[in-house]
């Protein structure tokens, strides 16, 4: 349930982030060219005052008037030779319309100045009013720019928070996945571990034996069978029999190097798989097992550990599999068991 909620929340956050990106792109598009607009709106304000001063002093400049017309037209419609944009802000557009209206009045007064002299006109008063209106136009453009920039900052903050939440959810899910994998590994390990001895259980042994691949490296397979388990159970009880099994498992694991596989195949049967080996090494390991068991039996007072074993070596058989080695080792183990029983009968007679 938590995973489902986390996935839903993650989807919502991704969609929200996509919306924020779109908003960001639209706002950036709005603000593109705004700085240039503010710059030229201020420029036209100052240039107009310079034009008025030139006309008052009797210096006409029709080229400057044409440039001012072009700039104002560009500010209004986003065209002309100055690569200006038209800001989509009502306040700014209203102020710009007012400025253009006063500019047209001012141009009429400039023509009157040329004909009658500036003393007979209202050119200075109109230019003062024009300057104030132009100043308000610049201010409205700046306010618009700051508002868009503020929106972009808010979108940036929301995007960062959204990304942080996404990262936290991903981290949380990753940690949860790792925990689940670890739990599964523990459960899997428990499913393949014999609880009594701690060795790999029959399921693990059979999984290994199911391999149909031919063995291509020197390998030895040893089958062990614990003797007298039934006698121990019948004579001393199952607790002693269980302890006998546990003792034998520990003796095998202590005497066979840890790099090799040792597992409990059945109630009193154990197997060992010795890789990259020779017959001589296998016999040496069997001697180590015998010595370990002998030392144990010297200190035991109830039931001694006795076992039969048989081994098979991969190089003795062509195209053999793990199952081939298992069958051969099992056969040899029973042959060894029969020999030991025969020795006991002779000793008893």
CORURCOR-V323423 format. One record per residue. N is the residue number from 1. RES is the residue in one small letter. D_LAST is the distance of its C-alpha to the last C-alpha in Angstrom with 2 decimals. Layout:
BEGIN
n = <N;N>
res = <RES;RES>
d_last = <D_LAST;D_LAST>
END
This chain:
BEGIN
n = <1;2;3;4;5;6;7;8;9;10;11;12;13;14;15;16;17;18;19;20;21;22;23;24;25;26;27;28;29;30;31;32;33;34;35;36;37;38;39;40;41;42;43;44;45;46;47;48;49;50;51;52;53;54;55;56;57;58;59;60;61;62;63;64;65;66;67;68;69;70;71;72;73;74;75;76;77;78;79;80;81;82;83;84;85;86;87;88;89;90;91;92;93;94;95;96;97;98;99;100;101;102;103;104;105;106;107;108;109;110;111;112;113;114;115;116;117;118;119;120;121;122;123;124;125;126;127;128;129;130;131;132;133;134;135;136;137;138;139;140;141;142;143;144;145;146;147;148;149;150;151;152;153;154;155;156;157;158;159;160;161;162;163;164;165;166;167;168;169;170;171;172;173;174;175;176;177;178;179;180;181;182;183;184;185;186;187;188;189;190;191;192;193;194;195;196;197;198;199;200;201;202;203;204;205;206;207;208;209;210;211;212;213;214;215;216;217;218;219;220;221;222;223;224;225;226;227;228;229;230;231;232;233;234;235;236;237;238;239;240;241;242;243;244;245;246;247;248;249;250;251;252;253;254;255;256;257;258;259;260;261;262;263;264;265;266;267;268;269;270;271;272;273;274;275;276;277;278;279;280;281;282;283;284;285;286;287;288;289;290;291;292;293;294;295;296;297;298;299;300;301;302;303;304;305;306;307;308;309;310;311;312;313;314;315;316;317;318;319;320;321;322;323;324;325;326;327;328;329;330;331;332;333;334;335;336;337;338;339;340;341;342;343;344;345;346;347;348;349>
res = <x;x;x;x;x;x;x;x;x;x;x;x;x;x;x;x;x;x;x;x;x;x;x;x;x;x;x;x;x;x;x;x;x;x;x;x;x;x;x;x;x;x;x;x;x;x;x;x;x;x;x;x;x;x;x;x;x;x;x;x;x;x;x;x;x;x;x;x;x;x;x;x;x;x;x;x;x;x;x;x;x;x;x;x;x;x;x;x;x;x;x;x;x;x;x;x;x;x;x;x;x;x;x;x;x;x;x;x;x;x;x;x;x;x;x;x;x;x;x;x;x;x;x;x;x;x;x;x;x;x;x;x;x;x;x;x;x;x;x;x;x;x;x;x;x;x;x;x;x;x;x;x;x;x;x;x;x;x;x;x;x;x;x;x;x;x;x;x;x;x;x;x;x;x;x;x;x;x;x;x;x;x;x;x;x;x;x;x;x;x;x;x;x;x;x;x;x;x;x;x;x;x;x;x;x;x;x;x;x;x;x;x;x;x;x;x;x;x;x;x;x;x;x;x;x;x;x;x;x;x;x;x;x;x;x;x;x;x;x;x;x;x;x;x;x;x;x;x;x;x;x;x;x;x;x;x;x;x;x;x;x;x;x;x;x;x;x;x;x;x;x;x;x;x;x;x;x;x;x;x;x;x;x;x;x;x;x;x;x;x;x;x;x;x;x;x;x;x;x;x;x;x;x;x;x;x;x;x;x;x;x;x;x;x;x;x;x;x;x;x;x;x;x;x;x;x;x;x;x;x;x;x;x;x;x;x;x;x;x;x;x;x;x;x;x;x;x;x;x>
d_last = <73.60;74.32;73.65;76.10;78.77;78.29;78.71;81.83;83.28;82.51;84.33;87.29;87.47;87.37;90.17;92.16;91.77;93.06;96.09;96.71;96.63;99.21;101.40;101.09;102.19;105.17;106.24;105.96;108.08;110.64;110.84;111.08;114.64;115.52;116.06;118.41;120.29;120.73;121.91;124.51;125.62;126.44;128.00;130.32;131.35;132.48;133.89;136.13;137.68;138.30;139.95;142.25;143.29;144.07;146.20;148.08;148.93;150.13;147.18;145.88;142.33;141.71;138.54;136.98;137.99;136.31;133.15;133.18;133.60;130.63;128.43;129.31;128.75;125.33;124.44;125.48;124.04;121.57;123.53;126.06;125.69;123.81;120.41;120.56;118.62;119.88;118.07;117.05;118.35;121.18;122.61;122.71;124.29;126.95;127.85;127.95;130.28;132.53;132.49;133.39;136.20;137.65;137.21;139.38;141.99;141.79;142.38;145.52;146.75;146.07;148.34;150.92;150.66;151.39;154.47;155.85;154.21;151.48;154.03;154.97;151.32;148.37;146.01;144.93;144.24;142.33;140.33;139.42;138.22;136.39;134.65;133.39;132.17;130.46;128.80;127.47;126.13;124.20;122.87;121.71;119.91;118.19;117.19;115.77;113.80;112.40;111.45;109.55;107.91;106.93;105.37;103.43;102.17;101.03;99.25;97.60;96.36;95.07;93.36;91.65;90.50;89.29;87.32;85.84;84.69;83.22;81.36;80.05;78.83;77.17;75.51;74.39;72.98;71.27;69.63;68.63;67.14;65.17;63.85;62.87;61.14;59.27;58.26;57.14;55.08;53.44;52.83;51.53;49.22;47.98;47.49;45.13;43.29;40.15;41.33;37.96;37.09;40.53;39.28;40.90;39.73;38.73;42.43;43.06;40.04;41.15;44.71;43.62;41.57;44.65;46.46;47.29;48.62;47.16;45.60;47.82;46.27;42.96;40.53;36.82;35.06;31.75;29.70;27.39;25.07;24.04;20.49;19.74;23.45;23.04;20.55;23.16;25.95;24.40;23.28;26.18;28.83;30.42;32.22;29.04;27.90;31.34;31.16;27.88;29.75;32.76;30.87;29.21;32.66;34.25;31.72;32.36;36.08;36.13;34.31;35.91;39.65;41.94;43.86;40.96;40.18;37.19;36.95;34.90;34.53;32.84;31.00;28.07;29.28;31.44;33.34;35.14;38.01;38.83;42.25;44.07;40.90;39.04;35.44;35.40;36.61;34.06;31.21;32.92;33.10;29.40;28.77;31.16;29.26;25.96;27.85;29.53;26.34;24.75;27.92;27.87;24.33;25.30;27.94;26.36;25.32;24.27;22.65;21.75;22.98;20.51;21.86;21.75;24.89;26.79;30.24;33.15;36.15;39.57;40.75;38.03;39.73;43.38;45.27;42.36;42.79;40.82;39.32;38.24;36.41;34.87;33.51;32.14;30.52;29.05;27.57;26.09;24.70;22.80;21.52;20.36;18.73;16.83;15.67;14.53;12.60;10.87;10.07;8.69;6.31;5.24;5.47;3.83;0.00>
END
